[in-house]
Amino acid sequence: MELRPVSRLPKAHLHLHFTGSMRHSTLVDLAQKYRMHLPGALVDEWPPTLKATDERGWFRFQRLYDIARSVLREPDDLRRLVRETAEDEASEGSGWLEIQVDPSGYASRFGGLTPTVELVLDAVHDASRKTGVGIGVIIAANRTRHPLDAKILARLAVQYRDRGVVGFGLSNDERRGRPYEFEGAFRIAKRGGLLSTPHGGELQGPESVRPCLDLLRADRIGHGVRSVEDPRLVDRIAASGVTLEVCPASNVSLGVVDDAADVPVRRLFEAGVRMALGADDPLLFGSRLGRQYEIARTEHGFTDAELAELARGSVTGSAAPSDVQKKLLEGIDAWLAAPVP
């Protein structure tokens, strides 16, 4: 039976990390340009076999990510990454992207925190103009670093709110850096009008989700899938309208679940939780946004009407301007109303 192509379903992409958005071919090309040796896991064995449910596995994942980031050595490399990412988003039906970056990881190479943020924003504006994909930037703190660093980043994020920064996040290993330590940074970001988008509920269970709601006043939660372990928490998330950024391929690759069918997309959907599917780190997981919708269709039995509802959740949970949201929502209705090929 013919199905409506998910690549033509308008949608927003709300969970994509900066280096992790890089094309694999670009990683290899830049490594050759700078005569860098890449480990087999990033070349012949790509996408790598990963597991992050223990500290050793997370360390390997983070090491591969850091190696990939090290090929971004010149401003043009960074601009290329953003441009190609926007092109890939456009090809998959994404009309709005929120890309997450921790500028601390690039600051030593690009002149400091502020010059790095300005370089990223300039690259984003140029890529958006060329591709037609609206792009917002989420500045993320690293939970393995000192909370004072997070406050510096929060102030920087607020400073660039009018230049395209839309949110403030908290990433890296959920088992490190307790949320209450970062409450001050998120207070700064929220007072400055930014969305709160911390990670939680992937490597740890409900105990890592509740502080995101209670202390960090989350508008969205990166992942959050393990909230299903506490039905009352799921009900709370549904009632509050907080969006979960669910990344099925990531959950499988990192060993959170054994199979894509085990990601609780259907359970969360039927509980009334608003979700936005995301690709997380395509460079390491081997699949982009469209594949996440295909997983919902093939592994969880989502109908086209339900896929359209997922897409609506991604749009309404975003920081996209009202006119962009209106256009995307109308496009979703049109996709669903069109006859099946």
PyMOL commands that set and color helices and strands:
alter all, ss='L'
color gray80, all
select helices_A, chain A and resi 6-8+19-21+24-33+40-42+55-69+75-91+103-105+113-131+147-159+161-163+179-191+206-208+210-214+225-229+231-240+248-253+260-262+265-270+282-285+289-300+304-316+322-337
alter helices_A, ss='H'
color red, helices_A
select strands_A, chain A and resi 11-17+94-101+134-142+165-171+195-200+220-223+243-246+274-277
alter strands_A, ss='S'
color yellow, strands_A
deselect
rebuild
show_as cartoon
